[in-house]
Amino acid sequence: MPLSAVIITRNAAAQLEPCLASVGFADEIVVVDSASTDGTQEIARRHGARVIDRDWRGFGPQKQFAVEAAAHDWVLCVDADERVNEALRSSIAAELARPRARAYALLRRNRFLGRWLRHGEGYPDWVVRLFDRRAARWSDDPVHEKVVSNAPAARLAGELLHESADTLEHYLEKQNRYTTLQAERLRAEGRRAGAWHLVVSPLARFFKFYFLRLGFLDGVPGLVHVAIGCMNSFCKYAKLIERQRTAQ
């Protein structure tokens, strides 16, 4: 089956080149860029990608637009800071020769504070990224988007390496934006929160990922990664409460 690799970008020049090289086996590469000013589009074109400039509409809508812009029905969706390793590349090629499903989950490994996480919230991190667009699509969520499929997703061998170049400061800034978007979405859905959510949600999250999912085995990076996830849970509900009180 012919395959389109699709990537959304915005000022991703520092990360994009290894990503493009890792998906070079695809029949085409589509990059949907949002007004980058750092040479992202030039790098993409140099690697033979078809570049489309489009205003930012949120993660889910932007990724779905990229999927619809692809020339082929089978699409592989990756982020600019992700790389397809050799084992996963082989698995994809073998699977597309004789597909047994319409969507596939890939095992993503996250690098955080200089360490590849092997436990906790960072691993195993299964994400649906390879699919037939006639049977699956991206959700409309502006953040924490996901692929919605009308059939179960199979799993492939190999790993999708997520090697973010973010500093901790930039990572925290990004999490702050994400929790704001999450709070706005919950408010739009009519959801409400109280003190119970502020206390129980972060504690339950910490227990699950640090102890049950063995996050403590990843040392300080594992502790920081889980702690930030707990803080995100707290901030999301705190921002939702703020919006509830503002609306009264």
Sine and cosine of phi, psi and omega as CSV:
sin_phi,cos_phi,sin_psi,cos_psi,sin_omega,cos_omega
0.00,0.00,0.74,-0.67,0.08,-1.00
-0.91,0.42,0.55,-0.84,-0.13,-0.99
-0.79,-0.62,0.69,-0.72,0.14,-0.99
-0.95,-0.32,0.78,-0.63,0.14,-0.99
-0.99,-0.11,0.79,-0.62,-0.05,-1.00
-0.85,-0.53,0.65,-0.76,-0.07,-1.00
-0.65,-0.76,0.70,-0.71,0.16,-0.99
-0.97,-0.25,0.60,-0.80,-0.09,-1.00
-0.64,-0.77,0.35,-0.94,0.22,-0.97
-0.33,-0.94,0.94,-0.35,-0.05,-1.00
0.77,0.64,0.84,0.55,-0.07,-1.00
-0.94,-0.35,0.38,0.93,-0.10,-1.00
-0.85,0.52,-0.56,0.83,-0.06,-1.00
-0.95,0.33,-0.31,0.95,-0.10,-1.00
-0.88,-0.47,-0.31,0.95,-0.27,-0.96
-0.94,0.33,-0.61,0.79,-0.15,-0.99
-0.85,0.53,-0.76,0.65,0.04,-1.00
-0.88,0.47,-0.55,0.84,0.03,-1.00
-0.89,0.45,-0.75,0.66,0.00,-1.00
-0.88,0.48,-0.64,0.77,0.01,-1.00
-0.90,0.44,-0.58,0.82,-0.07,-1.00
-0.96,0.27,-0.35,0.94,0.02,-1.00
-0.95,-0.32,0.30,0.95,-0.02,-1.00
-0.90,0.44,-0.25,0.97,0.02,-1.00
-0.97,0.24,-0.25,0.97,-0.01,-1.00
-0.94,0.35,0.39,-0.92,-0.01,-1.00
-0.95,0.31,-0.42,0.91,0.12,-0.99
-0.43,-0.90,0.40,-0.92,0.09,-1.00
-0.83,-0.55,0.79,-0.61,0.03,-1.00
-0.91,-0.42,0.82,-0.57,0.06,-1.00
-0.91,-0.43,0.88,-0.47,0.08,-1.00
-0.98,-0.20,0.92,-0.38,-0.13,-0.99
-0.94,-0.35,0.55,-0.84,0.00,-1.00
-0.92,-0.39,0.99,0.13,0.16,-0.99
0.81,0.59,0.72,0.70,0.04,-1.00
-0.92,0.40,0.54,-0.84,0.00,-1.00
-0.85,-0.53,0.17,0.99,-0.09,-1.00
-0.93,-0.36,0.24,0.97,0.00,-1.00
1.00,-0.02,0.18,0.98,0.00,-1.00
-0.83,0.56,-0.73,0.69,-0.06,-1.00
-0.91,0.42,-0.62,0.79,0.01,-1.00
-0.91,0.42,-0.65,0.76,0.04,-1.00
-0.89,0.46,-0.70,0.72,-0.01,-1.00
-0.88,0.48,-0.71,0.71,0.00,-1.00
-0.91,0.42,-0.58,0.81,0.01,-1.00
-0.90,0.44,-0.46,0.89,0.04,-1.00
-1.00,-0.04,0.19,0.98,0.07,-1.00
0.99,0.11,0.21,0.98,-0.01,-1.00
-0.98,0.20,0.50,-0.87,0.16,-0.99
-1.00,0.02,0.87,-0.50,-0.11,-0.99
-0.97,-0.23,0.75,-0.67,0.07,-1.00
-0.84,-0.54,0.82,-0.58,0.04,-1.00
-1.00,-0.03,0.82,-0.57,-0.05,-1.00
-0.55,-0.84,0.66,-0.75,0.05,-1.00
-0.87,0.50,0.53,-0.85,-0.02,-1.00
-0.93,0.38,0.75,-0.66,-0.02,-1.00
-0.82,-0.57,0.15,0.99,-0.12,-0.99
0.97,-0.23,0.44,-0.90,-0.13,-0.99
-0.87,0.49,-0.77,0.64,-0.03,-1.00
-0.88,0.48,-0.81,0.58,0.01,-1.00
-0.87,0.49,-0.59,0.81,-0.01,-1.00
-0.92,0.39,-0.67,0.74,0.00,-1.00
-0.94,0.35,-0.60,0.80,0.02,-1.00
-0.92,0.39,-0.61,0.79,0.07,-1.00
-0.86,0.50,-0.67,0.74,0.01,-1.00
-0.89,0.45,-0.65,0.76,0.03,-1.00
-0.88,0.47,-0.70,0.71,-0.02,-1.00
-0.94,0.35,-0.42,0.91,0.00,-1.00
-0.99,0.16,-0.21,0.98,-0.03,-1.00
-0.92,0.39,0.43,-0.90,0.00,-1.00
-0.99,0.14,-0.38,0.92,-0.10,-0.99
-0.88,-0.47,0.43,-0.90,-0.03,-1.00
-0.96,0.28,-0.55,0.84,0.05,-1.00
-0.99,0.10,0.82,-0.57,-0.06,-1.00
-0.79,-0.62,0.57,-0.82,0.12,-0.99
-0.89,-0.45,0.89,-0.45,-0.07,-1.00
-0.97,-0.22,0.86,-0.51,0.04,-1.00
-0.75,-0.66,0.41,-0.91,0.10,-1.00
-1.00,-0.05,0.31,-0.95,-0.08,-1.00
-0.89,0.46,-0.43,0.90,-0.01,-1.00
-0.99,-0.17,0.35,0.94,0.05,-1.00
-0.91,-0.42,0.47,-0.88,0.03,-1.00
-0.71,-0.71,0.66,-0.75,0.08,-1.00
-1.00,0.07,0.87,-0.49,-0.01,-1.00
-0.98,0.17,0.15,-0.99,-0.14,-0.99
-0.87,0.49,-0.66,0.75,-0.01,-1.00
-0.90,0.44,-0.65,0.76,0.01,-1.00
-0.94,0.35,-0.62,0.79,0.04,-1.00
-0.86,0.51,-0.69,0.73,0.02,-1.00
-0.91,0.41,-0.65,0.76,0.00,-1.00
-0.89,0.45,-0.67,0.75,0.00,-1.00
-0.90,0.43,-0.72,0.70,-0.01,-1.00
-0.88,0.48,-0.69,0.72,0.00,-1.00
-0.92,0.40,-0.63,0.78,-0.05,-1.00
-0.94,0.35,-0.65,0.76,-0.04,-1.00
-0.94,0.33,-0.30,0.95,0.08,-1.00
-0.94,0.34,-0.45,0.89,0.02,-1.00
-0.42,-0.91,0.97,0.24,-0.10,-0.99
-0.87,0.50,0.68,-0.73,0.07,-1.00
-0.94,-0.33,-0.02,1.00,0.02,-1.00
-0.51,-0.86,0.09,-1.00,0.03,-1.00
-0.97,-0.25,-0.18,0.98,0.03,-1.00
-0.53,-0.85,0.51,-0.86,-0.06,-1.00
-0.71,-0.71,0.69,-0.73,0.09,-1.00
-1.00,-0.06,0.70,-0.71,0.01,-1.00
-0.94,-0.33,0.57,-0.82,-0.02,-1.00
-1.00,0.06,0.94,-0.34,-0.03,-1.00
-1.00,-0.08,0.75,-0.66,0.09,-1.00
-0.94,-0.33,0.78,-0.62,-0.09,-1.00
-0.98,-0.22,0.72,-0.70,0.10,-0.99
-0.98,-0.18,0.80,-0.60,-0.07,-1.00
-0.63,-0.77,0.78,-0.63,-0.05,-1.00
0.78,0.62,0.65,0.76,0.07,-1.00
0.99,0.17,0.14,0.99,-0.05,-1.00
-0.77,-0.63,0.69,-0.72,0.10,-0.99
-0.98,0.22,0.91,-0.42,-0.04,-1.00
-0.95,0.31,0.63,-0.77,-0.01,-1.00
-0.85,-0.53,0.01,1.00,-0.08,-1.00
-0.56,-0.83,-0.20,-0.98,0.12,-0.99
0.88,0.48,-0.61,-0.79,-0.01,-1.00
-0.98,0.18,-0.29,0.96,-0.10,-0.99
-1.00,0.05,-0.26,0.96,-0.04,-1.00
-0.23,-0.97,0.67,-0.74,-0.12,0.99
-0.96,0.29,0.64,-0.77,-0.06,-1.00
-0.83,-0.57,1.00,0.01,-0.05,-1.00
-1.00,0.09,0.80,-0.61,-0.02,-1.00
-0.73,-0.69,0.71,-0.70,0.04,-1.00
-0.98,0.18,0.90,-0.44,-0.04,-1.00
-0.72,-0.69,-0.27,0.96,0.02,-1.00
-0.91,-0.41,0.85,-0.52,-0.06,-1.00
-0.34,-0.94,0.30,-0.95,0.14,-0.99
-1.00,0.04,0.90,-0.44,-0.10,-1.00
-0.91,0.42,-0.19,0.98,0.08,-1.00
-0.98,0.20,-0.20,0.98,-0.04,-1.00
-0.83,-0.56,-0.01,1.00,-0.04,-1.00
-0.43,-0.90,0.33,-0.94,0.01,-1.00
-0.38,-0.93,0.28,-0.96,0.09,-1.00
-0.98,0.20,0.58,-0.81,0.08,-1.00
-0.94,0.35,0.23,-0.97,-0.01,-1.00
-1.00,0.05,0.13,0.99,-0.05,-1.00
-0.89,0.46,0.73,-0.69,0.01,-1.00
-0.95,0.32,-0.33,0.94,0.04,-1.00
-0.49,-0.87,0.42,-0.91,-0.09,-1.00
0.82,0.58,0.67,0.74,0.03,-1.00
-0.92,0.39,0.36,-0.93,0.01,-1.00
-0.53,-0.85,0.35,-0.94,0.05,-1.00
-1.00,0.08,0.80,-0.61,0.03,-1.00
-0.97,-0.25,0.85,-0.52,-0.06,-1.00
-0.84,-0.54,0.53,-0.84,0.05,-1.00
-1.00,0.00,0.19,0.98,0.04,-1.00
-0.60,-0.80,0.45,-0.89,0.00,-1.00
-0.88,0.48,0.54,-0.84,0.02,-1.00
-1.00,-0.03,0.72,-0.70,0.12,-0.99
-1.00,0.07,0.22,-0.98,-0.01,-1.00
-0.91,-0.41,0.56,-0.83,-0.02,-1.00
-0.91,-0.42,0.49,-0.87,0.09,-1.00
-0.97,0.24,0.40,-0.92,-0.04,-1.00
0.98,-0.19,0.05,-1.00,-0.09,-1.00
-0.71,-0.70,0.54,-0.84,0.16,-0.99
-0.99,-0.17,0.93,-0.36,-0.12,-0.99
-1.00,0.04,0.87,-0.49,0.01,-1.00
-0.98,-0.21,0.98,-0.18,-0.10,-0.99
-0.91,-0.41,0.97,0.25,-0.03,-1.00
-0.92,0.39,0.68,-0.73,0.03,-1.00
-1.00,-0.06,0.15,0.99,-0.03,-1.00
-0.89,0.46,0.64,-0.77,0.26,-0.97
-0.97,0.24,0.27,-0.96,0.01,-1.00
-0.88,0.48,-0.60,0.80,0.02,-1.00
-0.89,0.46,-0.72,0.69,0.01,-1.00
-0.92,0.40,-0.62,0.78,0.02,-1.00
-0.87,0.49,-0.68,0.73,0.00,-1.00
-0.93,0.37,-0.60,0.80,0.06,-1.00
-0.88,0.48,-0.66,0.75,0.00,-1.00
-0.91,0.41,-0.66,0.75,0.02,-1.00
-0.90,0.44,-0.57,0.82,0.04,-1.00
-0.89,0.45,-0.67,0.74,0.04,-1.00
-0.91,0.42,-0.67,0.75,-0.03,-1.00
-0.89,0.46,-0.68,0.73,-0.03,-1.00
-0.92,0.38,-0.51,0.86,0.09,-1.00
-0.90,0.43,-0.71,0.70,0.02,-1.00
-0.90,0.44,-0.63,0.78,0.03,-1.00
-0.90,0.44,-0.69,0.72,0.01,-1.00
-0.89,0.46,-0.65,0.76,0.01,-1.00
-0.91,0.42,-0.62,0.78,0.02,-1.00
-0.92,0.40,-0.70,0.72,0.02,-1.00
-0.88,0.48,-0.65,0.76,0.02,-1.00
-0.90,0.44,-0.68,0.74,0.01,-1.00
-0.90,0.44,-0.48,0.88,0.01,-1.00
-0.99,0.11,-0.05,1.00,0.01,-1.00
0.99,0.10,0.21,0.98,0.01,-1.00
-0.97,0.24,0.46,-0.89,0.03,-1.00
-0.76,-0.65,0.35,-0.94,0.00,-1.00
-0.65,-0.76,0.39,-0.92,0.04,-1.00
-0.61,-0.79,-0.20,-0.98,-0.03,-1.00
-0.85,0.53,-0.55,0.84,0.01,-1.00
-0.84,0.54,-0.70,0.71,0.00,-1.00
-0.91,0.42,-0.62,0.78,-0.03,-1.00
-0.90,0.43,-0.52,0.85,-0.05,-1.00
-1.00,-0.05,-0.78,0.63,-0.18,-0.98
-0.96,0.27,-0.68,0.74,-0.08,-1.00
-0.87,0.50,-0.77,0.64,0.02,-1.00
-0.90,0.44,-0.64,0.77,-0.01,-1.00
-0.91,0.41,-0.69,0.73,0.01,-1.00
-0.90,0.44,-0.63,0.78,0.01,-1.00
-0.91,0.42,-0.69,0.73,0.01,-1.00
-0.89,0.46,-0.72,0.69,-0.01,-1.00
-0.87,0.49,-0.68,0.74,-0.03,-1.00
-0.90,0.44,-0.79,0.61,-0.15,-0.99
-1.00,0.07,-0.50,0.86,-0.03,-1.00
-1.00,0.09,-0.56,0.83,-0.04,-1.00
-0.97,-0.26,-0.86,0.51,-0.05,-1.00
-0.90,0.44,-0.63,0.77,0.00,-1.00
-0.99,-0.11,0.22,0.98,0.17,-0.98
0.88,0.48,0.54,0.84,0.02,-1.00
-0.86,0.51,-0.42,0.91,0.00,-1.00
-0.90,0.44,-0.34,0.94,0.01,-1.00
-0.96,0.28,-0.22,0.98,0.03,-1.00
-1.00,-0.05,0.26,0.97,0.11,-0.99
0.90,0.43,-0.49,-0.87,-0.03,-1.00
-0.88,0.48,-0.69,0.72,0.05,-1.00
-0.84,0.55,-0.63,0.78,0.03,-1.00
-0.91,0.42,-0.66,0.75,0.02,-1.00
-0.90,0.44,-0.72,0.70,-0.01,-1.00
-0.89,0.45,-0.67,0.74,-0.03,-1.00
-0.88,0.47,-0.72,0.70,0.00,-1.00
-0.93,0.38,-0.66,0.75,-0.02,-1.00
-0.89,0.46,-0.64,0.77,0.03,-1.00
-0.91,0.41,-0.61,0.79,0.07,-1.00
-0.87,0.49,-0.63,0.78,0.04,-1.00
-0.92,0.38,-0.66,0.75,0.04,-1.00
-0.88,0.48,-0.64,0.77,0.03,-1.00
-0.87,0.50,-0.66,0.75,0.02,-1.00
-0.89,0.46,-0.69,0.72,0.03,-1.00
-0.88,0.47,-0.75,0.66,-0.06,-1.00
-0.90,0.43,-0.62,0.78,0.00,-1.00
-0.85,0.52,-0.74,0.68,-0.02,-1.00
-0.96,0.27,-0.54,0.84,0.06,-1.00
-0.89,0.45,-0.66,0.76,0.03,-1.00
-0.93,0.36,-0.56,0.83,0.06,-1.00
-0.91,0.41,-0.67,0.74,0.03,-1.00
-0.88,0.47,-0.66,0.75,0.04,-1.00
-0.85,0.53,-0.68,0.73,-0.01,-1.00
-0.94,0.35,-0.57,0.82,0.06,-1.00
-0.88,0.47,-0.69,0.72,-0.08,-1.00
-0.96,0.27,-0.55,0.84,0.04,-1.00
-0.91,0.41,-0.56,0.83,-0.06,-1.00
-0.98,0.20,-0.23,0.97,-0.06,-1.00
-0.97,0.26,0.00,0.00,0.00,0.00
